[in-house]
């Protein structure tokens, strides 16, 4: 079943179609949320909240081909909500994150991304990892297309600076 059919069935509250649709987007959602939150527990919370909101508001999706853009905007808003709520919590200690064999290839990329300002990091992830065009990113983030291009440029510059320090 193609994604257009899944979207149509999900809009009619078909749970199997919705599950298949969201399962197909899980990697994309994880990468996007991880770029913002950098914490697997918070990422899981953001994705769970996104799934719930998408299920409840699926019928409000106006143009089916913009499903991924719509879903990503919901996810990003959830991530920022978690960041806001976490600012009110004071952590006394932080456990180191475990590194598995499959994540070893991504460690350098994540490390480089962690040094970049958040507003540039999310644009880089949406552009390079998720394949969104600058106009789609602008719509997701609620900024202008030129602001997206500027943030891409500045994010690339921060990456260059990071690699110079290695």
N, C-alpha and C positions, 0 to 999 in steps of 0.2 A: 504494500500500500504506500503510495507516495505522500509527501508531507501535506500537499494541498487537500487531499482526501481526509487525512488525519485531522487537519485543522477544521474542516467542515463538520466532521463527526464530533470532534471535541466541543465545538460550539453548540452542538445539540446535546451536550452533557453525556456523551458516550465515554464511560470511564476507561475502557480498554484503549480506545483511540487516543485519549488524553495521555494515558500512561506511556504508550508507544511514542507519541510526539515528544513528551518531556524527556523520556529516556534518550531519544536521539539528540537532545540538546544538553545533556548532562555534562559532558566534557567541556563544552563551550562555557556553560554556566560556572563550572568549577574554576576554570582558568581565569575568567573575568573576576569572580569573587575573590579568588586567591590573590590576584594582583592588587586588590584594594585592601583586603583585610589581613593577609599574611598569617592567618591563624586558622587551622583546619576546623576547630569547633565553631568559630564564628562563620566560616564559610558554609558549614553544614546548616547552621541556623538561617543564614541568608537564603540559601537554596530552598530550604523547607518553606520559609515564608513566601518565597517567590512562587513555588508550586501551588500553595494554597490560594494566593491572590490570583494567579493565572486561572485556576479552576473556577474560582468564584466569578471572575470578570471576563471569562473567555468570550461570552456573547457580545461584549463591548468592543471587541477587536473589529475595526471598521474595514481594513484592507488586509486580506489574508496573507499576501506576499510580504507584509511588514511584521509578520508574527515574531520573528527573531529580534527585530529592532524593539518591538513592544515589550517582549519578555525581558530583554537585556536592560531596558530602562527601568522596569520594575525591580530587577535584581540589583542594579546599581543603587537605586533609592533605598532598598533594604540594607545594603552594605553601609551606606552612609548613616542610616538610622542606627545600626549596630555600633558604628564608630562613635556617634553622639552618646549613646547610652553607656559605652565603655569608658568614656572620658570621666564619667561620674564615679567610676569604680577605681579604687587604688589597689594595685597589686603589690604584695610584699615580696614575692619571689616569682621567678619565671623559670619553668622547666625548659631545657633545651629540646628543640624539635628533633624527632627521630628522622634519620635519613635511610631510605630503603635503596636497594640496588637499582630499581627502575627509575628512581628520582635523581641518581647521580648525574646523569646527562643534563638535567635541568638546573642543577645547583648553581652553576656559574650565571645562568640567565636570571634566576631568582635573586641571586646575590647582587647582580648588577641592577636589577629593577628595584631592589630594596633601598638603593642609594639615591634613587631619583625621586623628586617631589611627586606627591600623589597625583596632582592634576596632570602631570606629564605622563606618569606611569599608566594611568587608565587609558589615555589616548593611544599610547604605544601598544598596549595589549589589544585594545579594540581594533586597531589598524593592522598590526602585524600578526597577532595570534588568531583573531576572530575574523579577519578579512572584511571588516566594514569599510565602506568608503567614507571620505571626510564629511560628506553631506549627511550620511546616516549617523555618524558619530555626533555631529552637531545637533541633530534631532534628539538623540538619546540623552545627551548631556545638557541640552537646552542652551547651547552657545552658538555663535556664528561659525560658519564654515572657515572663515579666515582665522578665527581663534583656534580652531582645531589644527589648522596648518601651522600656526605659530607654536602651539604646544608640541606638535610633532617635531618641529625643528629644534625647539629648546630641549625636548626630551632626548633627541639624538645627540645634541651637544653634551648633555649631562652624561650620556653613555660613553661618548668619546673621552670626556674628562676622566671618567671612572677607569677606562681601559688604559689611559696614560699613566695612572698611578700604580698599575700592576707591575 
